[in-house]
Amino acid sequence: PEKPQPKKPTPAPKTPAPALPQTGTASGIGLSVLGMILAGFGLFGLKKQKEN
């Protein structure tokens, strides 16, 4: 009897991956600065509390 031939894999059609949208890079910087300022105020408040 004949040996069955293995099927050749069919290559999947290559579609270019869509580029990810740029989301909120400018607002992220502003929020980072705001967070650092608030953290500074928090540390400053803790230092004052420890002095009393």
C-alpha positions in Angstrom: 0.0 0.0 0.0 1.0 3.6 -0.6 2.1 5.7 2.3 -0.1 8.8 2.8 1.7 12.0 1.9 1.8 14.6 4.6 -0.2 17.7 3.8 1.9 20.8 3.1 1.0 23.6 5.5 -0.6 26.5 3.7 1.0 29.7 4.8 -1.4 32.1 6.5 -1.9 35.4 4.6 0.3 38.0 6.2 -1.5 41.1 7.2 0.4 44.0 8.7 -0.3 44.5 12.3 -2.2 47.8 12.9 -0.2 50.4 14.8 -1.3 51.1 18.3 -2.9 54.5 18.9 -0.9 57.0 21.0 -3.1 57.4 24.1 -2.5 60.2 26.6 1.2 60.7 26.6 1.0 64.4 27.2 -1.6 64.1 30.0 0.5 61.4 31.6 3.4 63.8 32.2 1.1 66.3 33.8 -0.4 63.7 36.1 3.1 62.5 37.1 4.1 66.0 38.0 0.9 66.5 40.0 1.5 63.2 41.8 5.0 64.2 42.8 3.8 67.6 44.1 1.1 65.9 46.2 3.6 63.3 47.5 5.9 66.2 48.5 3.1 67.9 50.4 2.3 64.6 52.2 6.0 64.1 53.3 6.2 67.7 54.4 3.0 67.2 56.5 4.4 64.0 58.1 7.6 65.8 59.1 5.7 68.6 60.8 3.5 66.1 62.7 6.6 64.3 64.0 8.1 67.5 65.3 5.0 68.2 67.5 
